[in-house]
């Protein structure tokens, strides 16, 4: 698990995101509680994000946004590109053009 960043605060919970390569997903946690995930697989130097999910009790609090943002930051830091097969991820990138350079 190489990505380990905390974000959140006034506009949502403090979400710590880690990358679990064995499970092929980014995991968002608040404390020890798993609150959201972004599933992925590697295709060469491209990370294909296939699905983003938030636990029901955490929906509407910006968890998916934080997991997605931190996953994309980790992908950028690793020098990889992204293919957003997940509609949420594709929409996030459309709304945040500063991530458009990651598109494969």
C-alpha positions as CSV (number, residue, x, y, z in Angstrom):
1,X,0.0,0.0,0.0
2,X,2.0,2.9,-1.2
3,X,-0.5,5.8,-1.3
4,X,-1.3,7.1,2.1
5,X,-2.8,10.6,2.3
6,X,-5.4,12.2,4.6
7,X,-7.9,14.7,3.2
8,X,-11.2,16.0,4.2
9,X,-12.4,18.5,6.9
10,X,-15.0,21.2,6.7
11,X,-16.8,19.8,3.6
12,X,-16.6,16.1,4.5
13,X,-15.1,13.4,6.6
14,X,-11.3,13.0,6.8
15,X,-10.7,10.1,4.3
16,X,-7.4,8.2,4.3
17,X,-6.8,6.4,1.0
18,X,-4.4,3.5,0.5
19,X,-3.7,1.4,-2.6
20,X,-4.1,-2.3,-2.0
21,X,-2.3,-3.9,-5.0
22,X,-3.2,-7.5,-3.9
23,X,-7.0,-6.6,-4.0
24,X,-6.6,-4.3,-7.0
25,X,-8.4,-1.4,-5.3
26,X,-7.9,1.9,-3.6
27,X,-9.5,1.9,-0.1
28,X,-10.9,4.9,1.6
29,X,-11.1,4.8,5.4
30,X,-12.3,7.1,8.2
31,X,-10.4,5.8,11.2
32,X,-10.5,2.1,10.9
33,X,-13.8,2.0,9.0
34,X,-13.8,1.2,5.3
35,X,-16.0,3.8,3.7
36,X,-15.3,3.6,0.0
37,X,-13.3,1.8,-2.8
38,X,-12.2,2.3,-6.3
39,X,-11.5,-1.0,-8.1
40,X,-8.9,-1.1,-10.8
41,X,-6.7,-3.3,-13.0
42,X,-3.4,-2.6,-14.8
43,X,-3.1,-2.8,-18.5
44,X,0.6,-2.0,-19.2
45,X,1.2,1.5,-18.0
46,X,-2.5,2.3,-17.8
47,X,-4.7,1.9,-14.7
48,X,-8.2,1.0,-15.7
49,X,-10.6,2.1,-13.0
50,X,-13.7,-0.2,-13.2
51,X,-15.9,0.7,-10.3
52,X,-16.2,3.2,-7.4
53,X,-18.4,2.6,-4.4
54,X,-19.2,4.2,-1.1
55,X,-20.7,2.4,1.8
56,X,-24.4,3.4,2.1
57,X,-24.1,5.2,5.5
58,X,-21.3,7.3,4.1
59,X,-22.9,8.4,0.8
60,X,-23.4,12.1,0.1
61,X,-20.4,13.1,2.2
62,X,-17.8,13.3,-0.6
63,X,-16.2,9.9,0.0
64,X,-16.2,8.8,-3.6
65,X,-14.8,12.2,-4.6
66,X,-11.9,11.8,-2.1
67,X,-11.1,8.2,-3.1
68,X,-11.2,9.2,-6.8
69,X,-9.0,12.3,-6.3
70,X,-6.4,10.5,-4.2
71,X,-6.4,7.5,-6.6
72,X,-5.7,9.8,-9.5
73,X,-3.0,11.6,-7.6
74,X,-1.4,8.3,-6.9
75,X,-1.6,7.2,-10.5
76,X,0.0,10.5,-11.5
77,X,2.8,10.1,-9.0
78,X,3.5,6.6,-10.4
79,X,3.8,8.0,-13.9
80,X,0.9,6.0,-15.2
81,X,-2.2,6.9,-17.3
82,X,-5.8,6.2,-16.5
83,X,-8.7,4.7,-18.4
84,X,-11.9,5.6,-16.6
85,X,-14.2,2.6,-17.3
86,X,-16.2,3.7,-14.2
87,X,-18.8,6.3,-15.0
88,X,-18.1,8.1,-11.8
89,X,-14.4,8.4,-12.5
90,X,-15.1,9.6,-16.1
91,X,-17.5,12.3,-14.7
92,X,-15.0,13.3,-12.1
93,X,-12.3,13.9,-14.7
94,X,-14.7,15.8,-16.9
95,X,-15.5,18.1,-14.0
96,X,-11.8,18.4,-12.9
97,X,-9.9,19.1,-16.1
98,X,-6.6,19.3,-14.2
99,X,-6.7,15.5,-14.3
100,X,-7.4,15.3,-18.1
101,X,-3.7,14.8,-18.8
102,X,-3.9,11.4,-17.2
103,X,-6.3,10.0,-19.8
104,X,-5.0,7.1,-21.8
